[in-house]
Amino acid sequence: MENQAHNTMGASPCEAELQELMEQIDIMVSNKKLDWERKMRALETRLDLRDQELANAQTCLDQKGQEVLNIHVNSDRNHIYSVGICFSLRMLFVR
């Protein structure tokens, strides 16, 4: 008889409490998932910014390397030009 009363009234008190606990757990898991997703988006944004900073630094480094190379080439040219002038002057005075 008692089982029939529970069946006609619906879930037992334990089943109702279990159902409520399951709903609370679902809410907690959902909230935690949203929190993790927010944190993940924030980390992805930070990573994107760092990647952009790194790309900018690499571009700047490449430009500076090219400037150093140009200075070195110009220095070599100036040195060759100076040596040529000195040689020409010596030839003038040796005659």
N, CA, C and O atoms as a GROMACS GRO file, in nm:
protein
  380
    1MET      N    1   0.080  -0.120   0.000
    1MET     CA    2   0.000   0.000   0.000
    1MET      C    3   0.085   0.127   0.000
    1MET      O    4   0.057   0.222  -0.073
    2GLU      N    5   0.188   0.126   0.082
    2GLU     CA    6   0.271   0.244   0.094
    2GLU      C    7   0.340   0.274  -0.039
    2GLU      O    8   0.350   0.390  -0.078
    3ASN      N    9   0.387   0.171  -0.109
    3ASN     CA   10   0.451   0.190  -0.240
    3ASN      C   11   0.352   0.248  -0.339
    3ASN      O   12   0.388   0.331  -0.422
    4GLN      N   13   0.229   0.206  -0.331
    4GLN     CA   14   0.129   0.260  -0.421
    4GLN      C   15   0.104   0.407  -0.392
    4GLN      O   16   0.081   0.485  -0.485
    5ALA      N   17   0.110   0.446  -0.266
    5ALA     CA   18   0.090   0.586  -0.230
    5ALA      C   19   0.203   0.672  -0.288
    5ALA      O   20   0.178   0.780  -0.340
    6HIS      N   21   0.325   0.622  -0.278
    6HIS     CA   22   0.438   0.697  -0.336
    6HIS      C   23   0.426   0.707  -0.486
    6HIS      O   24   0.454   0.812  -0.544
    7ASN      N   25   0.385   0.601  -0.550
    7ASN     CA   26   0.374   0.602  -0.696
    7ASN      C   27   0.266   0.698  -0.742
    7ASN      O   28   0.282   0.762  -0.846
    8THR      N   29   0.159   0.708  -0.670
    8THR     CA   30   0.052   0.797  -0.712
    8THR      C   31   0.085   0.942  -0.681
    8THR      O   32   0.040   1.032  -0.751
    9MET      N   33   0.163   0.966  -0.577
    9MET     CA   34   0.197   1.103  -0.538
    9MET      C   35   0.317   1.155  -0.617
    9MET      O   36   0.343   1.275  -0.616
   10GLY      N   37   0.389   1.068  -0.684
   10GLY     CA   38   0.507   1.111  -0.758
   10GLY      C   39   0.630   1.053  -0.695
   10GLY      O   40   0.627   0.944  -0.639
   11ALA      N   41   0.741   1.127  -0.704
   11ALA     CA   42   0.870   1.080  -0.655
   11ALA      C   43   0.873   1.080  -0.504
   11ALA      O   44   0.805   1.159  -0.438
   12SER      N   45   0.954   0.991  -0.451
   12SER     CA   46   0.972   0.987  -0.306
   12SER      C   47   1.050   1.110  -0.263
   12SER      O   48   1.111   1.177  -0.347
   13PRO      N   49   1.050   1.142  -0.135
   13PRO     CA   50   1.126   1.259  -0.087
   13PRO      C   51   1.275   1.248  -0.121
   13PRO      O   52   1.338   1.348  -0.154
   14CYS      N   53   1.331   1.129  -0.115
   14CYS     CA   54   1.473   1.111  -0.150
   14CYS      C   55   1.497   1.140  -0.297
   14CYS      O   56   1.596   1.204  -0.334
   15GLU      N   57   1.406   1.094  -0.381
   15GLU     CA   58   1.421   1.118  -0.525
   15GLU      C   59   1.408   1.267  -0.556
   15GLU      O   60   1.480   1.318  -0.642
   16ALA      N   61   1.319   1.334  -0.489
   16ALA     CA   62   1.303   1.478  -0.510
   16ALA      C   63   1.428   1.553  -0.465
   16ALA      O   64   1.473   1.646  -0.532
   17GLU      N   65   1.482   1.513  -0.350
   17GLU     CA   66   1.604   1.578  -0.300
   17GLU      C   67   1.721   1.550  -0.394
   17GLU      O   68   1.802   1.638  -0.421
   18LEU      N   69   1.729   1.426  -0.443
   18LEU     CA   70   1.834   1.391  -0.538
   18LEU      C   71   1.820   1.472  -0.666
   18LEU      O   72   1.919   1.520  -0.720
   19GLN      N   73   1.699   1.488  -0.714
   19GLN     CA   74   1.674   1.567  -0.834
   19GLN      C   75   1.717   1.712  -0.814
   19GLN      O   76   1.778   1.773  -0.902
   20GLU      N   77   1.685   1.768  -0.697
   20GLU     CA   78   1.725   1.906  -0.666
   20GLU      C   79   1.876   1.919  -0.660
   20GLU      O   80   1.933   2.016  -0.709
   21LEU      N   81   1.942   1.820  -0.598
   21LEU     CA   82   2.088   1.821  -0.592
   21LEU      C   83   2.149   1.814  -0.732
   21LEU      O   84   2.247   1.883  -0.761
   22MET      N   85   2.093   1.730  -0.818
   22MET     CA   86   2.142   1.719  -0.955
   22MET      C   87   2.127   1.852  -1.029
   22MET      O   88   2.216   1.892  -1.105
   23GLU      N   89   2.017   1.920  -1.008
   23GLU     CA   90   1.996   2.051  -1.071
   23GLU      C   91   2.098   2.152  -1.020
   23GLU      O   92   2.151   2.232  -1.098
   24GLN      N   93   2.124   2.150  -0.888
   24GLN     CA   94   2.224   2.241  -0.832
   24GLN      C   95   2.363   2.212  -0.888
   24GLN      O   96   2.440   2.303  -0.917
   25ILE      N   97   2.394   2.083  -0.902
   25ILE     CA   98   2.523   2.045  -0.959
   25ILE      C   99   2.532   2.093  -1.103
   25ILE      O  100   2.636   2.144  -1.145
   26ASP      N  101   2.425   2.077  -1.180
   26ASP     CA  102   2.423   2.125  -1.318
   26ASP      C  103   2.448   2.275  -1.325
   26ASP      O  104   2.523   2.322  -1.411
   27ILE      N  105   2.387   2.349  -1.235
   27ILE     CA  106   2.406   2.495  -1.230
   27ILE      C  107   2.551   2.528  -1.196
   27ILE      O  108   2.612   2.614  -1.259
   28MET      N  109   2.607   2.458  -1.097
   28MET     CA  110   2.746   2.483  -1.057
   28MET      C  111   2.843   2.451  -1.172
   28MET      O  112   2.936   2.526  -1.198
   29VAL      N  113   2.819   2.338  -1.240
   29VAL     CA  114   2.906   2.300  -1.352
   29VAL      C  115   2.894   2.403  -1.464
   29VAL      O  116   2.994   2.442  -1.524
   30SER      N  117   2.772   2.446  -1.491
   30SER     CA  118   2.750   2.546  -1.595
   30SER      C  119   2.821   2.677  -1.561
   30SER      O  120   2.886   2.737  -1.647
   31ASN      N  121   2.810   2.720  -1.436
   31ASN     CA  122   2.878   2.843  -1.394
   31ASN      C  123   3.029   2.829  -1.405
   31ASN      O  124   3.098   2.922  -1.448
   32LYS      N  125   3.081   2.714  -1.366
   32LYS     CA  126   3.225   2.691  -1.372
   32LYS      C  127   3.271   2.690  -1.519
   32LYS      O  128   3.378   2.743  -1.551
   33LYS      N  129   3.191   2.630  -1.606
   33LYS     CA  130   3.223   2.628  -1.748
   33LYS      C  131   3.229   2.769  -1.804
   33LYS      O  132   3.321   2.803  -1.879
   34LEU      N  133   3.131   2.852  -1.769
   34LEU     CA  134   3.131   2.991  -1.815
   34LEU      C  135   3.254   3.065  -1.764
   34LEU      O  136   3.315   3.143  -1.837
   35ASP      N  137   3.290   3.040  -1.639
   35ASP     CA  138   3.408   3.103  -1.580
   35ASP      C  139   3.534   3.060  -1.656
   35ASP      O  140   3.618   3.144  -1.689
   36TRP      N  141   3.547   2.932  -1.683
   36TRP     CA  142   3.663   2.882  -1.757
   36TRP      C  143   3.667   2.940  -1.898
   36TRP      O  144   3.774   2.975  -1.948
   37GLU      N  145   3.552   2.951  -1.962
   37GLU     CA  146   3.548   3.007  -2.097
   37GLU      C  147   3.590   3.154  -2.097
   37GLU      O  148   3.660   3.198  -2.187
   38ARG      N  149   3.546   3.230  -1.995
   38ARG     CA  150   3.588   3.370  -1.983
   38ARG      C  151   3.739   3.379  -1.964
   38ARG      O  152   3.807   3.461  -2.027
   39LYS      N  153   3.790   3.294  -1.876
   39LYS     CA  154   3.935   3.294  -1.852
   39LYS      C  155   4.012   3.254  -1.978
   39LYS      O  156   4.117   3.310  -2.008
   40MET      N  157   3.958   3.157  -2.049
   40MET     CA  158   4.024   3.112  -2.172
   40MET      C  159   4.027   3.224  -2.276
   40MET      O  160   4.129   3.245  -2.341
   41ARG      N  161   3.916   3.296  -2.292
   41ARG     CA  162   3.913   3.408  -2.386
   41ARG      C  163   4.012   3.516  -2.345
   41ARG      O  164   4.081   3.573  -2.429
   42ALA      N  165   4.020   3.544  -2.214
   42ALA     CA  166   4.116   3.644  -2.166
   42ALA      C  167   4.259   3.600  -2.195
   42ALA      O  168   4.342   3.681  -2.237
   43LEU      N  169   4.288   3.472  -2.173
   43LEU     CA  170   4.422   3.422  -2.201
   43LEU      C  171   4.453   3.425  -2.351
   43LEU      O  172   4.565   3.456  -2.391
   44GLU      N  173   4.354   3.393  -2.432
   44GLU     CA  174   4.374   3.398  -2.577
   44GLU      C  175   4.400   3.542  -2.622
   44GLU      O  176   4.483   3.565  -2.711
   45THR      N  177   4.330   3.637  -2.563
   45THR     CA  178   4.353   3.777  -2.596
   45THR      C  179   4.494   3.820  -2.558
   45THR      O  180   4.564   3.886  -2.635
   46ARG      N  181   4.536   3.781  -2.437
   46ARG     CA  182   4.672   3.814  -2.393
   46ARG      C  183   4.776   3.750  -2.484
   46ARG      O  184   4.877   3.811  -2.518
   47LEU      N  185   4.750   3.626  -2.524
   47LEU     CA  186   4.843   3.556  -2.612
   47LEU      C  187   4.850   3.625  -2.748
   47LEU      O  188   4.959   3.640  -2.804
   48ASP      N  189   4.736   3.666  -2.800
   48ASP     CA  190   4.735   3.739  -2.927
   48ASP      C  191   4.815   3.868  -2.917
   48ASP      O  192   4.890   3.903  -3.009
   49LEU      N  193   4.800   3.940  -2.806
   49LEU     CA  194   4.876   4.064  -2.786
   49LEU      C  195   5.026   4.036  -2.778
   49LEU      O  196   5.107   4.108  -2.836
   50ARG      N  197   5.062   3.930  -2.707
   50ARG     CA  198   5.204   3.894  -2.697
   50ARG      C  199   5.260   3.854  -2.833
   50ARG      O  200   5.373   3.889  -2.867
   51ASP      N  201   5.180   3.781  -2.910
   51ASP     CA  202   5.224   3.743  -3.044
   51ASP      C  203   5.248   3.867  -3.130
   51ASP      O  204   5.345   3.873  -3.205
   52GLN      N  205   5.158   3.964  -3.119
   52GLN     CA  206   5.174   4.088  -3.196
   52GLN      C  207   5.297   4.164  -3.151
   52GLN      O  208   5.372   4.217  -3.233
   53GLU      N  209   5.319   4.171  -3.019
   53GLU     CA  210   5.439   4.237  -2.967
   53GLU      C  211   5.565   4.168  -3.017
   53GLU      O  212   5.662   4.234  -3.055
   54LEU      N  213   5.562   4.036  -3.018
   54LEU     CA  214   5.678   3.960  -3.065
   54LEU      C  215   5.702   3.985  -3.214
   54LEU      O  216   5.816   4.002  -3.256
   55ALA      N  217   5.596   3.988  -3.292
   55ALA     CA  218   5.610   4.015  -3.436
   55ALA      C  219   5.665   4.155  -3.458
   55ALA      O  220   5.751   4.175  -3.544
   56ASN      N  221   5.617   4.253  -3.380
   56ASN     CA  222   5.668   4.390  -3.392
   56ASN      C  223   5.816   4.397  -3.354
   56ASN      O  224   5.894   4.464  -3.421
   57ALA      N  225   5.852   4.327  -3.247
   57ALA     CA  226   5.992   4.327  -3.204
   57ALA      C  227   6.080   4.261  -3.310
   57ALA      O  228   6.192   4.306  -3.336
   58GLN      N  229   6.029   4.152  -3.372
   58GLN     CA  230   6.106   4.085  -3.476
   58GLN      C  231   6.125   4.176  -3.596
   58GLN      O  232   6.234   4.180  -3.654
   59THR      N  233   6.020   4.249  -3.634
   59THR     CA  234   6.030   4.343  -3.746
   59THR      C  235   6.134   4.451  -3.716
   59THR      O  236   6.216   4.485  -3.800
   60CYS      N  237   6.128   4.504  -3.594
   60CYS     CA  238   6.224   4.608  -3.553
   60CYS      C  239   6.367   4.552  -3.554
   60CYS      O  240   6.460   4.619  -3.600
   61LEU      N  241   6.383   4.432  -3.504
   61LEU     CA  242   6.515   4.369  -3.502
   61LEU      C  243   6.566   4.348  -3.644
   61LEU      O  244   6.684   4.371  -3.672
   62ASP      N  245   6.479   4.304  -3.733
   62ASP     CA  246   6.519   4.287  -3.874
   62ASP      C  247   6.561   4.419  -3.935
   62ASP      O  248   6.660   4.424  -4.009
   63GLN      N  249   6.488   4.526  -3.906
   63GLN     CA  250   6.522   4.658  -3.960
   63GLN      C  251   6.658   4.704  -3.907
   63GLN      O  252   6.741   4.756  -3.982
   64LYS      N  253   6.680   4.684  -3.777
   64LYS     CA  254   6.808   4.724  -3.718
   64LYS      C  255   6.922   4.643  -3.778
   64LYS      O  256   7.030   4.697  -3.803
   65GLY      N  257   6.899   4.515  -3.801
   65GLY     CA  258   7.001   4.431  -3.865
   65GLY      C  259   7.035   4.481  -4.003
   65GLY      O  260   7.151   4.483  -4.043
   66GLN      N  261   6.932   4.522  -4.077
   66GLN     CA  262   6.954   4.576  -4.211
   66GLN      C  263   7.032   4.707  -4.203
   66GLN      O  264   7.119   4.732  -4.286
   67GLU      N  265   7.000   4.791  -4.105
   67GLU     CA  266   7.073   4.917  -4.087
   67GLU      C  267   7.220   4.891  -4.056
   67GLU      O  268   7.308   4.958  -4.110
   68VAL      N  269   7.246   4.795  -3.970
   68VAL     CA  270   7.385   4.761  -3.936
   68VAL      C  271   7.459   4.711  -4.060
   68VAL      O  272   7.574   4.748  -4.083
   69LEU      N  273   7.392   4.627  -4.138
   69LEU     CA  274   7.453   4.577  -4.260
   69LEU      C  275   7.484   4.692  -4.356
   69LEU      O  276   7.592   4.696  -4.415
   70ASN      N  277   7.389   4.785  -4.370
   70ASN     CA  278   7.411   4.901  -4.459
   70ASN      C  279   7.528   4.986  -4.409
   70ASN      O  280   7.609   5.032  -4.489
   71ILE      N  281   7.536   5.007  -4.280
   71ILE     CA  282   7.647   5.085  -4.223
   71ILE      C  283   7.780   5.014  -4.250
   71ILE      O  284   7.880   5.077  -4.286
   72HIS      N  285   7.779   4.883  -4.234
   72HIS     CA  286   7.901   4.805  -4.257
   72HIS      C  287   7.943   4.814  -4.403
   72HIS      O  288   8.061   4.834  -4.433
   73VAL      N  289   7.849   4.799  -4.494
   73VAL     CA  290   7.880   4.808  -4.638
   73VAL      C  291   7.930   4.948  -4.671
   73VAL      O  292   8.029   4.961  -4.744
   74ASN      N  293   7.865   5.052  -4.620
   74ASN     CA  294   7.910   5.189  -4.647
   74ASN      C  295   8.048   5.214  -4.588
   74ASN      O  296   8.130   5.284  -4.648
   75SER      N  297   8.073   5.158  -4.472
   75SER     CA  298   8.204   5.173  -4.410
   75SER      C  299   8.312   5.109  -4.496
   75SER      O  300   8.419   5.165  -4.516
   76ASP      N  301   8.281   4.989  -4.547
   76ASP     CA  302   8.377   4.922  -4.635
   76ASP      C  303   8.401   5.005  -4.761
   76ASP      O  304   8.515   5.019  -4.806
   77ARG      N  305   8.293   5.059  -4.818
   77ARG     CA  306   8.308   5.142  -4.938
   77ARG      C  307   8.394   5.266  -4.908
   77ARG      O  308   8.481   5.302  -4.987
   78ASN      N  309   8.366   5.329  -4.794
   78ASN     CA  310   8.444   5.449  -4.757
   78ASN      C  311   8.591   5.413  -4.736
   78ASN      O  312   8.681   5.488  -4.774
   79HIS      N  313   8.614   5.297  -4.675
   79HIS     CA  314   8.751   5.255  -4.652
   79HIS      C  315   8.822   5.231  -4.785
   79HIS      O  316   8.936   5.273  -4.804
   80ILE      N  317   8.754   5.163  -4.877
   80ILE     CA  318   8.813   5.138  -5.009
   80ILE      C  319   8.839   5.270  -5.082
   80ILE      O  320   8.943   5.288  -5.145
   81TYR      N  321   8.746   5.362  -5.072
   81TYR     CA  322   8.760   5.493  -5.135
   81TYR      C  323   8.880   5.566  -5.074
   81TYR      O  324   8.959   5.627  -5.146
   82SER      N  325   8.893   5.561  -4.942
   82SER     CA  326   9.005   5.628  -4.874
   82SER      C  327   9.138   5.568  -4.915
   82SER      O  328   9.235   5.638  -4.940
   83VAL      N  329   9.140   5.435  -4.922
   83VAL     CA  330   9.264   5.369  -4.964
   83VAL      C  331   9.299   5.409  -5.107
   83VAL      O  332   9.415   5.432  -5.139
   84GLY      N  333   9.199   5.418  -5.190
   84GLY     CA  334   9.222   5.460  -5.329
   84GLY      C  335   9.277   5.600  -5.338
   84GLY      O  336   9.367   5.627  -5.418
   85ILE      N  337   9.225   5.691  -5.257
   85ILE     CA  338   9.274   5.830  -5.255
   85ILE      C  339   9.418   5.832  -5.207
   85ILE      O  340   9.502   5.900  -5.266
   86CYS      N  341   9.446   5.760  -5.100
   86CYS     CA  342   9.583   5.756  -5.048
   86CYS      C  343   9.679   5.701  -5.152
   86CYS      O  344   9.790   5.752  -5.170
   87PHE      N  345   9.638   5.597  -5.221
   87PHE     CA  346   9.722   5.539  -5.325
   87PHE      C  347   9.746   5.640  -5.437
   87PHE      O  348   9.858   5.654  -5.487
   88SER      N  349   9.639   5.709  -5.476
   88SER     CA  350   9.652   5.811  -5.582
   88SER      C  351   9.745   5.922  -5.539
   88SER      O  352   9.826   5.969  -5.618
   89LEU      N  353   9.734   5.966  -5.415
   89LEU     CA  354   9.821   6.073  -5.365
   89LEU      C  355   9.965   6.025  -5.362
   89LEU      O  356  10.055   6.101  -5.398
   90ARG      N  357   9.990   5.906  -5.321
   90ARG     CA  358  10.126   5.853  -5.319
   90ARG      C  359  10.184   5.850  -5.461
   90ARG      O  360  10.300   5.885  -5.484
   91MET      N  361  10.100   5.808  -5.552
   91MET     CA  362  10.147   5.801  -5.691
   91MET      C  363  10.182   5.941  -5.743
   91MET      O  364  10.276   5.957  -5.821
   92LEU      N  365  10.106   6.044  -5.699
   92LEU     CA  366  10.136   6.179  -5.742
   92LEU      C  367  10.269   6.226  -5.688
   92LEU      O  368  10.346   6.291  -5.759
   93PHE      N  369  10.297   6.194  -5.562
   93PHE     CA  370  10.420   6.242  -5.499
   93PHE      C  371  10.541   6.159  -5.535
   93PHE      O  372  10.654   6.206  -5.525
   94VAL      N  373  10.520   6.037  -5.576
   94VAL     CA  374  10.631   5.951  -5.610
   94VAL      C  375  10.688   5.991  -5.746
   94VAL      O  376  10.807   5.970  -5.769
   95ARG      N  377  10.613   6.043  -5.831
   95ARG     CA  378  10.661   6.080  -5.965
   95ARG      C  379  10.752   6.192  -5.961
   95ARG      O  380  10.801   6.236  -6.065
   0.00000   0.00000   0.00000
